[in-house]
């Protein structure tokens, strides 16, 4: 009895010592994961419980395995893997129902990809939330959660976010840039104006009834812009010439003209340049302290331009560099532009590699660029710099050459009329008949060999007939840049006609054959091709690659302006 008591005492003392010293140890038991292939959920519970293994279930949609039947262990666990008793095993079992995937943080496009192979039908729901990006997953609707099982025939609703746009800071921006910023944000807007000559016209003033940073939801945001009093009146300076000698030269110049009756202090103005479509000012050139008298010009040239330009320049600047698509403006000292070549944001090459002269009829600047106010000349025609206005030639001057029609440099042959096919095709002796008859360059009059003839086809043919039958002399000229022959073997040519010194009066009639649309008085040498376009019997089809020059102008420009004239006056096919 004493021994037993002593033994209990000793054992109790030892246990007390172990506990008091914090040295209680535990024993880890290892288990081997069983093969559950083909086993149902109920049997899995029994098996794993008997093995004292911690486990949980995870469902996976699978139409090929029976409901609630083992598919695999999750993660790195596999059949036969040894695990400790503190490891929780996740058992994946099959379900024919669909499982809602975790879409947390996904955008709309990412959600579409994630849902593509789930077999779950869905629709979208939207919730306003300015704290997360637009079109980002928020939750499932109808109390469904990530991992929920849904029948294959059930349509769920995926709730994604939308946020209100915040009104951006437009301070210092011009109207064109404001439009781009707001369009990019899909914000509807309209403009109002407040008059203040201290600020640049069309620059941002304020939001009406809203503040920068306010959230925008629906409706139209009203933007207040500045407006100046002087832009609604006649402006004081205009750009009168634009010289672009080509991409391989520094031959650029701008001419300013004073069309008013008063002296103008150029210190109150500067030249602004927006390069390559920029909505932000690229650079500005100050004119300096110069008084420009009425009718005088002021020429700014690139410092590296050729001597023929620099000798005409009043100011040479390294900054005056452009290649044909820069917006160039005269600006008042407050930043408001009063005249402009191109509109801000332009990227098109319209005034390029040539000298452009403003029509003498233009005596006020314009804030909207109008190309028809300009006439184009070859890039070396710079002797006119420093003089404005300039008289324009009314028609192309014919100059006879001794080179034959087929000369590689281009030439001409004198001919006589043989027959007329159409408004744009005729035969000439000795070398331009049959298949070699002449197809007029740059024109395509409506067809007459149709039943019925095309509109204005007969009138075009009648005009060509009248001109050619009254000709005292005729030359056919080639344009090597356009080629010597066209379709059906026909010769491509310009038809020069000498009508003599007596004036030939021609009434251009409307389609009713009675109404006089235009009367022209012709004499001397005329280019028939050009007059067919000028009177609306053809559109302009002259190719832009031609380098033929008449009166310091490319022939292409003559034809372009002929079409503009016919269109503006509603002549022929333009009625």
C-alpha positions in Angstrom: 0.0 0.0 0.0 2.8 2.4 0.8 4.6 1.5 -2.4 1.4 2.2 -4.4 1.0 5.6 -2.6 4.6 6.4 -3.1 4.4 5.5 -6.8 1.4 7.8 -7.3 3.1 10.5 -5.5 6.3 10.2 -7.6 4.2 10.0 -10.8 2.2 13.1 -9.8 5.3 14.9 -8.9 6.9 14.1 -12.3 3.7 15.3 -14.1 3.7 18.5 -12.1 7.3 19.1 -13.0 6.7 18.5 -16.6 3.7 20.9 -16.7 5.4 23.5 -14.6 8.4 23.4 -16.9 6.2 23.9 -20.0 7.5 20.8 -21.7 4.3 19.0 -22.5 4.8 17.2 -25.9 2.2 16.0 -28.4 2.4 13.1 -30.8 1.7 13.7 -34.6 -0.2 11.0 -36.4 0.2 10.6 -40.2 -2.5 9.3 -42.5 -2.6 8.1 -46.0 -5.3 9.5 -48.3 -7.5 6.7 -49.5 -8.6 5.9 -53.0 -12.2 7.3 -53.2 -12.7 6.8 -56.9 -16.4 6.0 -57.5 -17.2 6.6 -53.9 -20.3 8.7 -53.0 -20.4 11.6 -50.6 -22.1 9.5 -47.9 -19.4 6.8 -48.1 -16.7 9.4 -48.2 -17.9 10.9 -44.9 -17.9 7.4 -43.3 -14.4 6.6 -44.6 -12.7 9.8 -43.7 -14.4 10.0 -40.3 -13.2 6.5 -39.5 -9.7 7.5 -40.5 -10.0 10.6 -38.2 -9.1 12.9 -41.2 -10.1 16.5 -41.2 -12.0 17.3 -44.5 -14.4 19.6 -46.2 -16.3 19.3 -49.6 -16.0 21.4 -52.7 -18.5 21.0 -55.6 -17.5 21.0 -59.2 -19.8 20.9 -62.2 -19.4 17.6 -64.0 -22.0 15.9 -66.2 -19.9 12.8 -66.7 -19.6 11.7 -63.1 -22.6 10.7 -60.9 -24.0 13.2 -58.5 -22.1 13.5 -55.1 -19.4 11.2 -56.3 -15.7 11.7 -55.8 -13.7 13.5 -58.5 -10.3 14.3 -56.9 -8.6 15.8 -53.9 -8.0 19.6 -54.2 -4.6 21.3 -54.3 -1.5 19.1 -54.1 -3.3 16.3 -52.3 -3.6 13.0 -54.2 -4.6 9.4 -53.6 -1.9 7.9 -51.4 -0.5 11.2 -50.2 0.7 11.1 -46.6 -0.8 13.9 -44.4 -0.7 14.9 -40.8 -3.8 15.0 -38.6 -3.8 18.8 -38.5 -4.1 19.0 -42.3 -7.6 19.6 -43.7 -8.3 17.7 -46.9 -10.6 19.3 -49.5 -12.6 16.7 -51.4 -14.0 17.7 -54.8 -17.3 15.9 -55.6 -19.5 16.1 -58.7 -22.7 18.0 -59.2 -24.8 18.5 -62.3 -25.6 22.0 -61.2 -23.4 25.0 -62.1 -21.2 26.7 -59.6 -20.9 30.4 -59.5 -17.2 31.3 -60.1 -15.3 33.9 -58.2 -15.4 37.1 -60.3 -13.9 39.4 -57.8 -12.1 42.3 -59.4 -12.9 41.3 -62.9 -13.9 43.8 -65.6 -16.9 43.2 -67.9 -14.7 41.7 -70.6 -13.0 39.4 -68.2 -16.3 38.3 -66.7 -17.5 37.3 -70.2 -14.4 35.1 -70.7 -14.8 33.5 -67.2 -18.5 32.7 -67.7 -18.0 31.4 -71.3 -17.5 27.8 -70.3 -19.6 27.5 -67.2 -22.9 26.8 -69.0 -24.5 29.5 -66.8 -27.0 31.8 -68.4 -26.7 35.3 -67.1 -27.8 38.9 -67.6 -26.3 42.2 -66.4 -27.3 44.4 -63.5 -25.7 47.8 -62.7 -25.1 49.5 -59.4 -23.7 53.0 -59.0 -20.4 52.9 -57.1 -17.9 55.8 -57.5 -15.3 53.9 -55.5 -14.4 51.2 -58.0 -13.8 51.3 -61.7 -16.6 51.2 -64.2 -17.9 47.7 -65.3 -16.3 45.9 -62.4 -17.9 42.9 -60.6 -19.7 43.7 -57.4 -21.8 40.6 -56.6 -24.4 38.2 -57.8 -28.0 39.1 -57.4 -30.9 37.2 -55.8 -28.9 36.3 -52.6 -26.5 34.1 -54.6 -22.9 34.0 -53.6 -19.6 32.9 -55.1 -19.6 29.1 -55.1 -23.4 28.8 -55.0 -24.9 26.0 -57.0 -27.5 26.9 -59.6 -29.5 24.7 -62.0 -28.3 24.8 -65.6 -31.7 26.2 -66.7 -31.5 29.1 -64.2 -30.5 32.6 -65.4 -28.5 34.6 -62.9 -27.8 38.3 -62.7 -24.3 39.6 -62.4 -24.1 43.0 -60.8 -21.3 45.3 -62.1 -20.5 48.8 -61.2 -20.9 52.1 -63.0 -19.5 55.3 -61.8 -20.3 58.9 -62.4 -17.8 60.9 -64.4 -16.1 63.6 -62.4 -16.0 67.0 -64.2 -12.4 67.5 -65.3 -10.3 70.6 -64.7 -10.5 72.5 -68.0 -8.7 75.6 -66.8 -6.6 77.1 -69.6 -8.0 74.9 -72.3 -9.3 76.1 -75.7 -12.7 75.0 -77.0 -11.3 72.3 -79.3 -9.4 70.7 -76.5 -12.4 70.9 -74.2 -14.5 69.1 -76.8 -11.9 66.3 -77.0 -11.6 65.9 -73.3 -15.4 65.8 -72.7 -16.1 63.5 -75.7 -13.5 61.0 -74.4 -15.3 61.0 -71.1 -18.7 60.6 -72.8 -20.0 63.8 -71.1 -22.8 65.6 -72.9 -22.1 69.4 -73.0 -23.1 72.7 -74.5 -21.4 76.1 -74.5 -22.4 79.5 -73.3 -20.3 82.6 -73.4 -19.3 85.4 -71.0 -17.8 88.6 -72.5 -14.4 89.5 -71.1 -11.6 91.0 -73.3 -9.0 90.1 -70.6 -9.1 86.5 -71.5 -8.6 84.4 -74.7 -11.8 83.9 -76.6 -13.1 80.3 -76.6 -11.1 79.4 -73.5 -12.7 77.8 -70.4 -14.3 80.1 -67.9 -16.3 77.9 -65.6 -19.0 75.1 -65.3 -22.4 76.6 -65.0 -24.0 75.6 -61.6 -21.3 72.9 -61.1 -17.7 72.8 -59.9 -14.6 71.0 -61.1 -14.5 67.5 -59.6 -18.3 67.3 -59.2 -19.8 63.9 -60.2 -21.7 63.9 -63.4 -24.6 61.5 -64.1 -27.1 62.5 -66.7 -28.1 65.6 -68.7 -26.1 68.2 -70.4 -23.2 70.0 -68.7 -23.0 73.7 -69.6 -19.6 75.1 -70.2 -19.0 78.8 -70.0 -16.3 80.1 -72.4 -14.9 83.6 -72.7 -15.8 85.8 -75.6 -14.2 89.1 -76.8 -16.0 92.1 -78.0 -13.6 92.8 -80.9 -13.9 89.4 -82.7 -17.4 90.2 -83.9 -16.1 93.2 -85.7 -13.8 93.6 -88.7 -10.3 92.3 -87.6 -7.3 94.4 -88.0 -4.7 92.1 -89.6 -4.9 89.2 -92.1 -2.4 86.5 -93.2 -1.9 87.4 -96.9 0.7 84.9 -98.1 1.9 81.4 -97.1 5.2 80.1 -98.5 6.1 76.4 -98.2 9.0 75.5 -100.4 8.8 71.8 -99.7 9.8 69.2 -97.1 13.5 69.2 -98.2 13.9 73.0 -97.8 13.7 75.6 -95.1 11.9 77.9 -97.5 9.0 79.0 -95.3 7.5 82.4 -94.9 4.3 84.1 -93.7 3.1 87.5 -94.8 0.9 89.8 -92.7 -1.2 92.5 -94.2 -2.8 95.6 -92.8 -6.1 96.1 -94.7 -7.4 99.0 -92.5 -7.1 102.7 -92.8 -5.1 103.1 -89.5 -1.6 102.3 -88.3 -1.3 99.0 -86.3 1.2 98.4 -83.5 2.4 94.8 -84.1 3.6 94.7 -80.5 0.0 93.9 -79.6 0.0 90.8 -81.8 2.0 87.6 -82.3 2.1 84.5 -84.6 0.9 81.3 -83.0 1.7 77.8 -84.5 0.0 74.5 -83.6 2.1 71.7 -85.1 0.8 68.4 -86.5 -2.7 68.6 -85.2 -1.8 69.7 -81.7 -4.5 71.2 -79.5 -1.8 72.9 -77.4 0.2 75.9 -78.6 3.6 74.7 -80.0 5.3 78.0 -80.2 4.7 81.7 -80.8 6.7 84.4 -82.6 6.6 88.0 -81.5 6.5 90.6 -84.2 8.3 93.2 -82.1 7.8 96.9 -81.8 6.7 97.7 -85.4 4.1 100.1 -86.6 2.4 98.7 -89.8 0.9 101.4 -91.9 -2.3 100.9 -93.9 -1.8 98.7 -97.0 1.7 97.6 -95.8 2.9 94.0 -95.4 5.2 92.4 -92.8 7.0 89.2 -93.8 8.3 86.6 -91.3 10.7 84.0 -92.8 12.6 81.0 -91.6 16.1 82.1 -90.8 17.5 79.4 -93.1 15.3 80.2 -96.1 16.9 81.0 -99.5 18.1 84.4 -100.3 15.1 85.2 -102.6 12.9 84.9 -99.5 15.2 86.5 -96.9 15.6 89.6 -99.0 11.9 90.1 -98.7 11.7 89.4 -94.9 11.1 91.9 -92.2 11.8 89.3 -89.5 13.8 86.1 -89.7 13.0 83.4 -87.1 14.4 79.9 -86.4 10.9 79.0 -85.0 9.1 79.5 -88.2 9.0 75.9 -89.3 6.1 74.1 -90.9 5.5 71.2 -93.3 2.0 71.8 -94.6 -0.4 70.8 -91.9 0.3 73.3 -89.0 -2.4 75.6 -87.9 -1.0 79.2 -88.1 -2.7 82.1 -86.5 -2.4 85.8 -85.9 -3.2 86.3 -82.2 -4.1 89.4 -80.2 -2.0 90.0 -77.0 -4.7 88.3 -74.9 -4.3 85.1 -76.9 -7.4 85.4 -79.1 -6.7 84.6 -82.7 -8.2 86.9 -85.3 -7.1 85.0 -88.5 -6.1 81.4 -89.1 -4.7 79.0 -91.7 -6.5 75.8 -90.9 -8.7 75.2 -87.8 -7.0 74.0 -84.6 -6.5 70.3 -84.6 -5.9 70.1 -88.4 -3.9 67.1 -89.6 -4.6 67.4 -93.4 -2.1 68.6 -95.9 -4.0 71.1 -98.0 -1.6 74.1 -98.2 1.6 72.2 -98.9 4.8 72.6 -101.0 3.4 75.7 -102.8 3.0 79.5 -102.4 -0.5 80.5 -101.4 -1.8 84.0 -101.9 -5.0 85.4 -100.3 -7.7 86.7 -102.6 -7.6 90.5 -102.8 -11.3 90.5 -102.0 -10.5 89.3 -98.4 -10.0 92.3 -96.2 -10.9 90.9 -92.8 -9.5 87.9 -90.9 -11.6 84.9 -90.1 -11.6 82.5 -87.2 -12.9 79.8 -89.5 -10.5 78.7 -92.2 -11.8 79.0 -95.8 -9.6 77.4 -98.4 -11.4 79.0 -101.3 -9.9 82.4 -100.2 -6.5 81.2 -101.3 -4.9 80.7 -104.7 -1.9 78.3 -105.1 1.3 79.0 -107.0 4.5 77.0 -107.6 6.9 77.1 -104.5 9.5 79.3 -106.2 7.0 82.1 -107.0 8.3 84.3 -104.1 8.8 87.6 -106.0 5.3 88.6 -104.9 6.3 88.6 -101.2 5.9 92.1 -99.7 3.2 93.2 -102.1 -0.6 92.7 -101.5 -3.1 92.4 -103.1 -1.8 90.5 -106.1 -3.5 90.3 -109.5 -4.2 86.7 -110.5 -4.1 85.5 -114.1 -7.6 85.0 -115.5 -6.7 82.1 -117.8 -3.7 79.9 -118.8 -1.3 81.3 -121.3 -0.5 79.1 -124.3 3.2 78.9 -125.2 4.1 77.0 -128.3 7.0 74.5 -128.1 9.1 72.9 -130.8 9.2 69.6 -129.1 6.9 67.0 -130.6 3.9 65.4 -128.7 5.8 62.2 -127.7 9.0 63.9 -126.6 10.0 62.5 -123.1 9.9 66.0 -121.7 6.5 66.6 -123.2 5.5 68.6 -126.2 2.8 69.3 -128.7 1.7 68.8 -132.3 -0.4 71.2 -134.4 -3.5 69.4 -135.8 -6.8 69.9 -137.6 -10.2 68.6 -136.5 -11.3 65.3 -138.1 -14.4 64.3 -136.1 -16.0 64.6 -132.7 -17.0 61.5 -130.7 -18.2 63.0 -127.5 -17.7 65.9 -125.2 -14.3 64.6 -124.2 -13.1 62.7 -127.2 -12.2 63.7 -130.8 -10.1 62.7 -133.8 -7.4 65.1 -135.2 -5.3 64.9 -138.3 -2.7 63.8 -139.0 -1.8 61.5 -136.1 -4.8 61.4 -133.7 -7.5 59.4 -135.5 -9.0 55.9 -135.2 -7.8 54.1 -132.1 -5.3 57.0 -131.5 -8.0 59.6 -131.3 -7.6 62.1 -128.4 -9.2 61.5 -125.0 -9.1 64.9 -123.2 -7.0 64.9 -120.1 -8.6 65.9 -116.8 -12.3 65.5 -117.9 -15.0 62.9 -118.3 -18.1 64.4 -119.8 -21.4 62.4 -119.4 -22.0 59.8 -122.1 -24.0 60.4 -125.2 -23.9 56.9 -126.7 -26.6 55.7 -124.4 -30.4 55.5 -124.7 -31.2 58.0 -123.3 -27.9 60.0 -123.1 -26.7 60.9 -119.6 -27.7 64.3 -118.3 -25.5 67.0 -119.7 -23.8 64.7 -122.1 -25.4 66.2 -125.2 -24.7 69.7 -123.9 -21.1 68.9 -123.3 -20.7 67.5 -126.8 -22.4 70.6 -128.2 -20.0 72.9 -126.3 -16.9 70.9 -127.5 -18.3 71.0 -131.1 -18.9 74.8 -131.0 -15.4 75.5 -129.8 -13.6 73.1 -132.1 -15.6 74.1 -135.2 -14.7 77.8 -134.5 -11.0 77.0 -134.1 -8.5 78.7 -136.3 -5.7 76.6 -135.0 -5.5 73.6 -132.7 -2.6 72.0 -130.7 -2.6 68.7 -128.9 -0.2 68.9 -125.8 1.0 65.9 -123.8 1.6 65.7 -120.0 4.3 63.1 -119.4 3.3 62.8 -115.7 -0.1 61.6 -116.8 1.1 59.3 -119.6 0.7 59.4 -123.3 -2.1 56.9 -123.9 -5.1 55.6 -122.0 -7.9 53.1 -122.4 -8.6 51.6 -125.8 -5.3 53.0 -127.1 -6.5 56.5 -127.2 -4.1 59.4 -126.8 -4.3 61.5 -123.7 -3.9 65.2 -124.4 -4.6 68.8 -123.7 -6.5 70.5 -126.5 -5.4 74.1 -127.1 -7.7 76.1 -129.4 -7.1 79.5 -131.0 -10.4 81.3 -131.5 -8.9 84.3 -133.2 -9.2 87.9 -132.2 -13.0 88.2 -132.7 -14.9 87.5 -129.5 -17.0 84.3 -129.5 -20.0 84.7 -127.3 -21.4 81.5 -125.8 -24.5 81.1 -123.7 -24.3 78.2 -121.3 -27.9 77.0 -121.0 -29.6 75.2 -118.2 -31.0 71.7 -118.7 -34.3 73.2 -120.0 -32.4 74.4 -123.0 -33.7 78.0 -122.5 -32.5 79.4 -119.2 -29.1 81.1 -119.6 -26.9 80.0 -116.7 -23.8 81.8 -117.9 -22.5 83.8 -120.8 -18.8 83.7 -121.7 -16.9 85.8 -124.3 -13.9 83.9 -125.6 -11.1 84.9 -127.9 -7.4 84.0 -128.4 -6.0 80.8 -127.1 -8.1 78.7 -124.6 -7.6 75.2 -123.1 -10.8 73.3 -124.0 -10.3 70.7 -121.2 -10.3 73.5 -118.6 -13.4 75.2 -120.0 -15.4 71.9 -119.9 -14.8 71.8 -116.1 -15.3 75.5 -115.7 -18.8 75.3 -117.3 -19.9 72.2 -115.4 -19.8 69.7 -118.3 -17.4 67.5 -116.3 -16.0 67.1 -112.8 -12.3 67.7 -112.4 -10.3 64.5 -113.0 -6.8 66.0 -113.3 -4.2 63.9 -111.5 -2.3 65.5 -108.6 1.0 64.1 -109.8 1.2 66.5 -112.8 4.0 69.1 -112.7 2.8 71.1 -115.7 2.9 74.8 -114.9 1.0 77.7 -116.5 1.4 81.2 -115.3 3.3 80.1 -112.2 0.6 77.7 -111.2 0.4 73.9 -111.5 -2.3 72.9 -114.0 -4.0 70.8 -111.2 -4.8 74.0 -109.3 -6.4 75.5 -112.4 -8.7 72.5 -112.8 -9.5 72.4 -109.0 -10.6 76.0 -109.0 -12.6 75.6 -112.2 -14.6 72.9 -110.5 -15.1 75.1 -107.4 -16.4 77.9 -109.7 -18.8 75.6 -111.5 -20.0 74.1 -108.2 -20.5 77.5 -106.5 -22.5 78.7 -109.5 -24.6 75.6 -110.0 -23.4 75.0 -113.5 -24.2 71.9 -115.5 -23.8 68.7 -113.5 -23.6 70.8 -110.4 -27.1 72.3 -110.7 
